[in-house]
Amino acid sequence: MSVTDPDTYTPSLFSVILPVDDIEKAQKFYSSLLNMDGKRVSPGRHYFRCGGTILACFDPRSDGDNFDLPPNPDHIYFSVKNLNAVFKRAQVLGAIILDEIGTRPWGETSFYLKDPFGNKICFVQEETVFTGD
């Protein structure tokens, strides 16, 4: 058996790092936006379990590291059951809305935002998720 054979081994994505420069602000923002508390796992890391993947807000300075991280270069995508509710929460929280709710050419209904740390996020209505299959 070869671990590179897709029929015998399929890796699972379990964590995505979201760079932030204020872990307290990130915890408050994402707890409200995602409508869940998450869990502080270290002084500079706050985890949100999103399906099978952990969204890990990471503030290196608060964790004792001597470096900063730039925002992620492209969007992180979430599927949600109630896109309108998430959109309203994003507006109330002061997220920068990059693109209003709309149906994309590939069929997804979604909206795009930028969080207070410069990370780009997209929320997609669950039943419209397009995976390329």
C-alpha positions in Angstrom: 0.0 0.0 0.0 1.3 3.4 -1.0 0.3 6.5 1.0 0.3 8.4 -2.3 -2.4 6.1 -3.7 -5.7 8.1 -3.5 -7.7 4.9 -3.3 -6.0 3.9 -0.1 -5.2 7.2 1.7 -7.1 10.4 1.7 -5.7 13.2 3.9 -8.1 15.3 6.0 -7.8 19.0 6.5 -8.2 19.6 10.2 -6.9 23.1 10.9 -6.6 26.5 9.2 -4.5 29.3 10.7 -6.1 32.7 10.7 -3.5 35.3 11.5 -4.7 38.1 13.9 -2.9 40.8 15.8 -5.3 41.0 18.8 -6.5 37.6 20.1 -9.1 39.2 22.4 -10.6 41.2 19.5 -10.5 38.1 17.2 -12.2 36.0 19.8 -15.0 38.5 20.2 -15.4 39.1 16.4 -15.4 35.4 15.4 -17.5 34.3 18.4 -20.2 36.7 17.2 -19.8 36.2 13.5 -19.8 32.4 13.7 -22.3 32.3 16.6 -20.2 30.1 18.8 -17.8 30.5 21.7 -14.8 28.5 20.5 -12.0 27.7 23.0 -8.8 29.5 24.1 -6.1 26.9 23.8 -3.1 29.1 24.5 -2.5 32.8 25.2 -2.4 33.5 21.5 -4.7 30.9 20.0 -8.5 30.6 20.0 -10.0 27.6 18.2 -13.4 27.4 16.5 -14.6 24.0 15.5 -16.2 24.4 12.1 -17.4 21.0 10.9 -14.3 18.8 10.6 -11.9 21.7 10.5 -10.6 24.0 13.2 -10.4 27.7 12.5 -7.4 28.7 14.6 -7.2 32.4 15.3 -3.5 32.9 16.0 -1.8 36.0 17.4 1.9 35.2 17.5 2.9 38.0 19.9 0.2 37.0 22.5 1.6 33.4 22.2 5.1 34.7 23.1 6.5 34.6 19.6 8.7 37.4 18.3 7.1 37.8 14.8 4.0 39.1 13.1 2.0 37.4 10.4 0.4 39.1 7.4 -3.3 38.3 6.6 -4.1 35.2 4.6 -3.6 36.1 0.9 -7.0 34.7 -0.3 -10.4 33.8 1.0 -11.3 31.1 3.5 -14.8 29.7 2.6 -17.5 28.7 5.1 -20.8 27.0 4.2 -23.7 28.1 6.5 -27.4 27.2 6.9 -28.6 30.9 7.1 -26.5 33.2 4.9 -28.7 36.2 5.6 -28.2 35.9 9.4 -24.4 35.7 9.0 -24.5 38.7 6.6 -26.4 40.8 9.2 -24.0 39.8 11.9 -21.0 40.7 9.7 -22.6 44.2 9.1 -23.2 44.8 12.8 -19.7 43.7 13.7 -18.2 46.2 11.2 -16.7 43.7 8.8 -15.7 45.2 5.5 -18.2 43.8 3.0 -16.3 43.1 -0.3 -19.3 41.8 -2.2 -23.0 41.6 -1.2 -25.0 38.4 -1.2 -25.4 37.2 -4.7 -25.5 34.1 -6.9 -22.1 33.5 -8.5 -21.7 32.2 -12.1 -20.8 28.7 -10.7 -24.1 28.6 -8.8 -23.1 29.5 -5.3 -25.1 32.1 -3.3 -22.5 33.9 -1.1 -21.0 37.1 0.1 -17.4 38.2 0.7 -15.9 40.2 3.5 -12.6 41.3 5.1 -12.2 40.8 8.9 -10.7 43.5 11.1 -7.3 41.8 10.6 -7.3 42.0 6.8 -8.3 38.3 6.2 -10.7 37.6 3.4 -13.6 35.4 4.2 -16.5 34.0 2.1 -19.8 32.6 3.4 -21.8 30.4 1.1 -25.4 29.2 1.5 -25.0 25.5 2.4 -27.2 24.0 -0.3 -25.5 26.0 -3.1 -21.9 24.9 -2.3 -20.1 24.0 -5.5 -17.1 21.6 -5.1 -16.3 21.1 -8.8 -17.8 17.6 -8.8 
